[in-house]
Amino acid sequence: THTPSPMKFLNEILGRPKSERPFLLLVVGYPADDARVPDIQRKSLDEFTSFIDD
């Protein structure tokens, strides 16, 4: 998913009223052959969590 902030620009692009608020932009498909896609590695659970025992 990709969630730019703020996302109000979508209302104008899609012709939606101001009373609606987009909350998620789901990117689908395949990149172009000449696209530069970053090689992002998924973090393991241990890399971003901590557990506190009482």
TORPA-4810 file (N, C-alpha, C, O; in nm, 3 decimals):
<nodes>
NODE_1_0.084_-0.118_0.000_0.000_0.000_0.000_0.087_0.123_0.000_0.204_0.119_0.038_T
NODE_2_0.029_0.231_-0.043_0.098_0.360_-0.044_-0.001_0.462_0.008_-0.110_0.477_-0.048_H
NODE_3_0.034_0.532_0.113_-0.057_0.630_0.172_0.011_0.765_0.181_0.073_0.797_0.283_T
NODE_4_0.001_0.847_0.074_0.062_0.980_0.080_-0.015_1.068_0.178_-0.134_1.047_0.203_P
NODE_5_0.053_1.165_0.233_-0.011_1.253_0.329_0.016_1.398_0.288_0.132_1.433_0.269_S
NODE_6_-0.083_1.482_0.274_-0.226_1.453_0.284_-0.278_1.391_0.154_-0.214_1.404_0.049_P
NODE_7_-0.392_1.326_0.161_-0.449_1.259_0.043_-0.566_1.336_-0.018_-0.638_1.282_-0.101_M
NODE_8_-0.585_1.460_0.022_-0.697_1.540_-0.029_-0.688_1.562_-0.180_-0.790_1.587_-0.245_K
NODE_9_-0.568_1.552_-0.236_-0.552_1.573_-0.380_-0.636_1.473_-0.460_-0.675_1.502_-0.574_F
NODE_10_-0.664_1.355_-0.402_-0.742_1.254_-0.474_-0.886_1.299_-0.497_-0.946_1.264_-0.599_L
NODE_11_-0.943_1.376_-0.404_-1.081_1.423_-0.421_-1.093_1.505_-0.550_-1.189_1.489_-0.626_N
NODE_12_-0.995_1.592_-0.574_-0.999_1.675_-0.694_-0.975_1.591_-0.820_-1.046_1.607_-0.919_E
NODE_13_-0.877_1.503_-0.815_-0.845_1.420_-0.932_-0.962_1.329_-0.969_-0.993_1.312_-1.087_I
NODE_14_-1.028_1.272_-0.868_-1.136_1.177_-0.893_-1.275_1.241_-0.896_-1.375_1.172_-0.918_L
NODE_15_-1.281_1.374_-0.874_-1.409_1.443_-0.878_-1.502_1.404_-0.764_-1.623_1.394_-0.784_G
NODE_16_-1.447_1.381_-0.645_-1.527_1.340_-0.529_-1.556_1.462_-0.442_-1.478_1.557_-0.442_R
NODE_17_-1.668_1.460_-0.368_-1.701_1.573_-0.280_-1.607_1.582_-0.161_-1.542_1.485_-0.122_P
NODE_18_-1.601_1.703_-0.102_-1.512_1.725_0.013_-1.555_1.646_0.136_-1.476_1.626_0.228_K
NODE_19_-1.680_1.600_0.138_-1.729_1.523_0.252_-1.670_1.382_0.256_-1.677_1.315_0.359_S
NODE_20_-1.612_1.336_0.145_-1.547_1.205_0.141_-1.398_1.221_0.164_-1.337_1.318_0.118_E
NODE_21_-1.339_1.126_0.237_-1.195_1.130_0.265_-1.131_0.999_0.225_-1.165_0.894_0.280_R
NODE_22_-1.038_1.002_0.129_-0.966_0.879_0.095_-0.872_0.843_0.209_-0.817_0.931_0.275_P
NODE_23_-0.854_0.714_0.233_-0.765_0.672_0.340_-0.662_0.570_0.295_-0.574_0.535_0.373_F
NODE_24_-0.672_0.520_0.173_-0.577_0.420_0.127_-0.565_0.425_-0.024_-0.665_0.437_-0.094_L
NODE_25_-0.444_0.417_-0.072_-0.418_0.409_-0.215_-0.346_0.277_-0.238_-0.232_0.260_-0.196_L
NODE_26_-0.413_0.185_-0.304_-0.358_0.052_-0.327_-0.297_0.047_-0.467_-0.367_0.059_-0.567_L
NODE_27_-0.166_0.031_-0.472_-0.094_0.028_-0.598_-0.090_-0.116_-0.649_-0.046_-0.205_-0.577_V
NODE_28_-0.137_-0.138_-0.772_-0.140_-0.272_-0.829_-0.075_-0.271_-0.966_-0.062_-0.166_-1.029_V
NODE_29_-0.036_-0.387_-1.012_0.021_-0.398_-1.145_0.170_-0.429_-1.140_0.224_-0.468_-1.037_G
NODE_30_0.233_-0.411_-1.253_0.375_-0.440_-1.267_0.448_-0.313_-1.309_0.392_-0.231_-1.382_Y
NODE_31_0.572_-0.295_-1.264_0.647_-0.176_-1.305_0.685_-0.184_-1.452_0.695_-0.293_-1.509_P
NODE_32_0.707_-0.070_-1.513_0.754_-0.065_-1.652_0.891_-0.130_-1.660_0.963_-0.137_-1.560_A
NODE_33_0.927_-0.178_-1.777_1.056_-0.246_-1.794_1.173_-0.157_-1.754_1.275_-0.208_-1.705_D
NODE_34_1.161_-0.026_-1.774_1.272_0.064_-1.743_1.257_0.131_-1.605_1.333_0.223_-1.573_D
NODE_35_1.159_0.088_-1.525_1.137_0.146_-1.392_1.248_0.106_-1.296_1.301_-0.005_-1.302_A
NODE_36_1.281_0.197_-1.206_1.381_0.169_-1.102_1.305_0.141_-0.973_1.251_0.232_-0.910_R
NODE_37_1.302_0.015_-0.934_1.229_-0.027_-0.814_1.330_-0.057_-0.704_1.421_-0.137_-0.725_V
NODE_38_1.316_0.005_-0.585_1.412_-0.021_-0.478_1.404_-0.166_-0.429_1.297_-0.226_-0.424_P
NODE_39_1.519_-0.219_-0.393_1.526_-0.356_-0.341_1.509_-0.348_-0.189_1.607_-0.339_-0.115_D
NODE_40_1.385_-0.353_-0.145_1.353_-0.339_-0.002_1.337_-0.479_0.057_1.258_-0.560_0.008_I
NODE_41_1.411_-0.505_0.162_1.403_-0.634_0.230_1.308_-0.623_0.349_1.310_-0.524_0.421_Q
NODE_42_1.227_-0.723_0.368_1.133_-0.726_0.480_1.209_-0.748_0.610_1.297_-0.833_0.618_R
NODE_43_1.174_-0.669_0.714_1.238_-0.684_0.844_1.180_-0.803_0.918_1.062_-0.836_0.902_K
NODE_44_1.263_-0.866_0.998_1.213_-0.975_1.082_1.141_-0.915_1.203_1.161_-0.798_1.235_S
NODE_45_1.060_-0.994_1.269_0.985_-0.947_1.385_1.079_-0.895_1.494_1.047_-0.796_1.560_L
NODE_46_1.192_-0.960_1.513_1.287_-0.919_1.616_1.349_-0.782_1.589_1.395_-0.716_1.683_D
NODE_47_1.350_-0.738_1.465_1.412_-0.610_1.431_1.328_-0.489_1.471_1.383_-0.379_1.483_E
NODE_48_1.198_-0.505_1.490_1.117_-0.388_1.522_1.022_-0.407_1.640_0.932_-0.326_1.660_F
NODE_49_1.041_-0.512_1.718_0.957_-0.533_1.836_1.042_-0.545_1.961_1.161_-0.576_1.956_T
NODE_50_0.978_-0.519_2.072_1.041_-0.546_2.202_0.931_-0.593_2.296_0.817_-0.546_2.290_S
NODE_51_0.966_-0.685_2.380_0.870_-0.743_2.474_0.916_-0.713_2.615_1.034_-0.732_2.648_F
NODE_52_0.825_-0.668_2.699_0.857_-0.632_2.837_0.783_-0.728_2.929_0.660_-0.738_2.925_I
NODE_53_0.858_-0.800_3.011_0.799_-0.892_3.107_0.774_-0.820_3.238_0.855_-0.736_3.279_D
NODE_54_0.663_-0.852_3.303_0.633_-0.792_3.434_0.707_-0.862_3.544_0.693_-0.825_3.661_D
</nodes>
